Amino acid sequence: MNIPTRIREAPIDLSVFPFRDLVPRDFAANMEYRERLLAVKGADARRNLWIMCKRDIVFWLGSWAWLIEPRVGTDKPTIIPFIPYPFQEEFFAVMLECLDRGKPMCCVKTRGMGLTWMMAAIDVWLLQFHSNRSMGVMSRVEDLVDKTGNPDTIMGKMDVLMEKQPAWMRCSLETNKLHRKNLENGSVVDGSSTTANSFRGGRRFTLFVDEHAHIGDSEALHGALNQVSNCRVYGSTPNGTGNMFHKTSENPAWEQL
């Protein structure tokens, strides 16, 4: 698998992750570390771990989250611990900055990047640990956003991230097609196909549009989404020039990754 090394040349501040150094990056060491965490008992100790996860998405992922890696040819299982690569830590740092500043982001997908998993992780982290957040996810057809029993969809990936945590870490969740709501803190993620009427009249803390370069009438969609969220994230493999994704990828007002 071709793993990127950096997401941009400019320095990226990783001090926003105060507990990242606690997470072992070696596969075997990380598995042993997770076993020790699972053995933690006591409400106070578990509450402290929950607070650490709220403060640090890298710590949460590297300590508790799992993902599905379906590619063959490795000696690791298909369900593996989500141990963020250095470039993924950089992505999360930039994404948190965009959320804080209300800045949109354009991200050109590369092989091995795992952008959809990273955006699913951002949404689950906000949903689970932060109150009254409203997120949106989109792709060109509804079944790529959410389809029962399919972990390859955007919201299917979110479900994997949530379900693989221990019961005491998980939130009480309302789950419907294209809808996940944390019943404990009011945060919500909704999904939609990419139409000009998507999320009309609503506002979102962040909105992820997957494979933006491959949707129809991207100009109309772009105009409609301008009022939905300041922190819009367009992710896609390239699809020529002239489409809105290509134009956005050259717009200096957008964070470029």
C-alpha positions in Angstrom: 0.0 0.0 0.0 1.3 3.4 -1.0 1.2 5.5 2.2 1.7 9.3 1.8 4.4 10.9 4.0 3.3 14.5 4.3 0.1 16.4 3.4 1.8 19.7 2.8 5.2 21.3 3.2 4.3 24.1 5.6 4.8 23.2 9.3 1.7 21.7 11.1 1.3 22.1 14.8 0.6 18.7 16.4 0.5 20.1 20.0 -3.3 20.2 19.6 -3.1 16.5 20.4 -1.8 16.4 24.0 -1.9 12.6 24.5 -0.7 11.4 21.0 2.6 10.3 22.4 0.8 7.7 24.6 -0.3 5.7 21.5 2.1 3.0 20.4 2.5 3.0 16.6 3.9 -0.5 16.3 1.0 -2.9 15.5 1.8 -5.5 18.1 2.6 -2.9 20.8 -0.6 -1.1 20.0 -2.6 -4.3 20.4 -1.1 -5.0 23.8 -1.7 -1.3 24.8 -5.4 -1.7 23.9 -5.7 -4.8 26.0 -4.4 -2.9 29.0 -6.9 -0.1 28.4 -9.8 -2.6 28.1 -8.8 -3.9 31.5 -9.3 -0.5 33.2 -12.0 -0.6 35.8 -13.7 2.0 37.9 -15.9 4.9 36.9 -13.4 7.6 37.6 -10.6 6.0 35.6 -12.9 5.4 32.6 -14.3 9.0 32.8 -10.7 10.3 32.7 -10.1 8.2 29.5 -13.3 9.6 28.0 -12.1 13.2 28.7 -8.8 12.4 27.1 -10.6 11.2 24.0 -12.7 14.3 23.9 -9.5 16.5 24.0 -7.5 14.4 21.5 -8.9 12.7 18.4 -5.5 11.0 17.7 -5.5 9.5 21.2 -9.1 8.3 20.7 -8.4 6.7 17.4 -5.1 5.1 18.4 -6.6 3.7 21.6 -10.1 2.6 20.9 -11.1 2.9 17.2 -10.9 0.1 14.6 -11.3 0.1 10.8 -11.8 -2.4 8.0 -8.9 -3.0 5.6 -10.2 -5.3 2.9 -7.1 -5.4 0.7 -5.4 -8.7 0.6 -1.7 -9.5 0.6 -1.0 -8.5 4.2 -0.4 -10.6 7.4 -2.8 -8.4 9.4 -6.5 -9.1 9.9 -9.1 -7.2 7.9 -10.4 -5.5 11.0 -7.4 -3.6 12.3 -6.7 -0.9 14.9 -7.0 2.6 13.6 -3.4 3.8 14.3 -3.1 7.2 12.6 -0.2 7.6 10.2 1.9 10.8 10.6 0.2 12.3 7.6 -3.2 11.5 9.0 -2.3 13.2 12.3 -1.4 16.3 10.2 -4.7 16.0 8.4 -6.6 16.0 11.6 -4.7 19.0 12.9 -5.5 21.0 9.7 -9.1 19.9 9.9 -9.5 21.0 13.5 -8.0 24.4 12.4 -10.5 24.7 9.6 -13.4 23.8 12.0 -12.1 26.5 14.4 -11.8 29.1 11.8 -14.8 28.1 9.7 -12.7 27.6 6.6 -13.5 25.2 3.7 -11.0 22.5 2.6 -10.3 20.8 -0.8 -8.6 17.5 -0.6 -7.3 15.6 -3.7 -7.5 11.9 -2.9 -4.4 9.7 -3.3 -4.1 5.9 -3.0 -3.7 4.8 0.5 -4.8 8.1 2.0 -8.0 6.9 3.7 -9.8 10.3 3.4 -13.3 8.8 3.8 -12.2 7.0 6.9 -10.6 10.2 8.3 -13.7 12.2 7.6 -15.9 9.5 9.2 -13.6 9.6 12.2 -14.0 13.4 12.5 -17.7 13.1 12.4 -17.9 10.3 14.9 -15.5 12.1 17.3 -17.7 15.3 17.1 -20.9 13.2 17.4 -19.7 11.2 20.4 -17.7 13.8 22.4 -19.0 17.2 21.6 -22.5 18.5 22.3 -25.0 20.0 19.8 -22.9 19.6 16.7 -24.6 19.1 13.3 -22.6 17.4 10.6 -23.5 16.4 7.0 -22.0 13.8 4.6 -22.7 13.5 0.9 -21.9 11.4 -2.1 -23.2 11.2 -5.7 -25.8 8.5 -4.9 -27.5 7.7 -1.6 -26.3 4.1 -1.4 -22.7 5.4 -1.2 -23.6 7.4 1.8 -25.6 4.8 3.8 -26.8 1.3 3.0 -27.7 -1.3 5.6 -25.0 -3.8 6.2 -22.4 -2.1 3.9 -19.4 -0.8 5.9 -17.9 0.6 2.7 -20.4 3.5 2.8 -19.5 6.7 4.6 -22.0 6.2 7.4 -21.1 2.4 7.4 -17.6 3.4 8.3 -18.9 5.6 11.0 -20.9 2.7 12.4 -17.7 0.5 12.5 -15.8 3.2 14.4 -18.6 3.5 16.9 -19.5 -0.2 17.4 -16.0 -1.5 18.0 -15.5 0.6 21.1 -16.3 -0.8 24.6 -19.9 -0.4 25.7 -18.9 2.2 28.4 -17.2 4.4 25.8 -20.1 4.4 23.3 -23.0 6.9 23.4 -26.7 6.1 23.3 -27.4 6.4 19.6 -30.5 6.9 17.4 -29.9 5.2 14.1 -32.0 5.5 11.0 -31.1 5.5 7.3 -29.0 8.6 6.6 -29.2 9.7 10.2 -27.2 9.2 13.4 -28.1 11.1 16.6 -26.4 11.1 19.9 -29.3 11.0 22.4 -27.1 12.1 25.2 -25.7 15.3 23.8 -27.9 16.3 20.9 -25.2 16.0 18.2 -26.3 14.6 14.8 -24.9 13.4 11.5 -27.2 13.4 8.4 -26.4 12.0 4.9 -27.7 12.9 1.5 -27.0 12.3 -2.2 -25.6 15.3 -4.0 -28.5 17.4 -5.3 -29.0 21.1 -5.3 -31.7 20.7 -2.7 -29.6 18.8 -0.2 -29.6 20.3 3.3 -31.6 23.3 2.0 -32.5 25.6 4.8 -30.2 23.8 7.3 -26.9 24.7 8.8 -24.0 22.3 9.5 -20.9 22.6 11.6 -19.0 20.7 8.8 -20.1 19.1 5.6 -18.2 16.4 3.7 -18.8 15.9 0.0 -17.1 12.7 -1.2 -15.9 12.3 -4.9 -17.0 15.8 -5.7 -15.3 15.8 -9.1 -17.6 13.0 -10.2 -21.0 14.4 -9.4 -23.3 16.0 -11.9 -24.0 19.8 -12.0 -21.3 20.5 -9.4 -21.7 24.3 -10.0 -25.3 24.3 -8.8 -24.4 22.1 -5.8 -21.5 24.3 -4.9 -23.8 27.4 -4.9 -26.4 25.6 -2.8 -23.9 24.5 -0.2 -22.3 27.9 0.3 -25.0 28.7 2.9 -25.0 25.3 4.6 -21.6 25.2 6.2 -18.5 27.4 6.4 -16.4 24.3 6.8 -17.2 22.4 3.7 -14.8 19.6 2.8 -14.6 18.5 -0.9 -12.7 15.3 -1.3 -12.2 13.5 -4.6 -10.0 11.7 -7.1 -9.3 14.1 -10.0 -11.6 14.1 -13.0 -10.2 16.5 -15.5 -10.4 20.2 -15.5 -13.2 22.7 -15.6 -15.4 21.1 -13.0 -16.1 22.8 -9.7 -13.7 20.5 -7.8 -10.9 21.5 -10.1 -11.7 25.1 -9.7 -11.9 24.8 -5.9 -8.6 23.0 -5.8 -7.0 26.2 -7.3 -8.9 28.6 -5.0 -6.5 30.1 -2.4 -9.5 30.8 -0.1 -9.8 27.1 0.5 -7.4 25.0 2.5 -5.6 22.8 0.0 -4.4 19.3 0.8 
